């Protein structure tokens, strides 16, 4: 499992990469709970989907004018670029 940050992980099996959101909850056995956001053939595709999903979640949590939305989108993309730069 690849921990991206406190909210997102990318898991893998022998067939694909799995984008998961950490729900910050535990099941009855004490295991972390995740929401699966998709299955991807490559790590790059999973990370690209992560940025898109995070952007959708951000937009769904508020009300924005068009100008504010564009500024928020740019800020979110910049945040993920900085995170991914640290990985290389």
N, C-alpha and C positions, 0 to 999 in steps of 0.2 A: 504494500500500500504506500502511495506517495501522499504525504500530507502537504497540501498547498498552503493553507493557512488554517486558522482556527475554525473556519466554516466549511472548507472544501477539501476533499481527498479524491485521488484517482486510484482505484483498485484495479487489479488485473487478474485474469485467469489465462488459461492456455489459448483462448480464442479471441479475447478483446480487452480493451480498457474500459473501465466503468466509472463514470463521473458520479460522485455522491456528495450530497450536502449533509453535513453533520447537524443533526437535530438537537444536539446538546441535551439529550435524554438517554436514559438507560432502560433496557428491558428488565423483566423480572429476575433474570440471571446476572444482571450487572453489566451486560454488553452494551456498547454504544449503539445508538440507533441512527441510521442514515436514510435519506431519501435518494433513490436512484434517479438521475436525470438523463441517463442515456448510456448506450453501449457503442463503442467506437473502435475502428480497426487499427488506429494508431494513436500514440500519445499526443501528437500535434492536433489531431482532430478533437480529442477530448479537451485539451486546453482551450482551443478555439470555442468549443461549445460552452465551456465554463465562463468565458468572457461574455458571451451572448446571454447566457442564463442569468448571470449576475446583473447584467444591465436590465434585463426584463424585470427581475425582482426589485431592483432599485426604482424603476419607473412605476411599478405597481404600488409602491409604498407612499406615494405622494401625488400631488397635483402640480404640474409645471406648465408655465407658458412655453411657447416654442423656443424662445431665446434661452430660458432657463434649462429646458430639456437638452438642447444642443450643448450648452456649457457643462451640464452634468454628464452627458455622454462622453465628452472629451476628457473630463476629469477622471471618469471611470476607466477609460481606455489607457490613460496615462498611468493610473495606479497599477493596472495589470502589466503594462510594459515595464514598469520599474521592478515589479515583483519577478517577472520572467528574466529581466536583465541580471538580477542577483543570482539566478540559477546558472548562468553561463560563465 
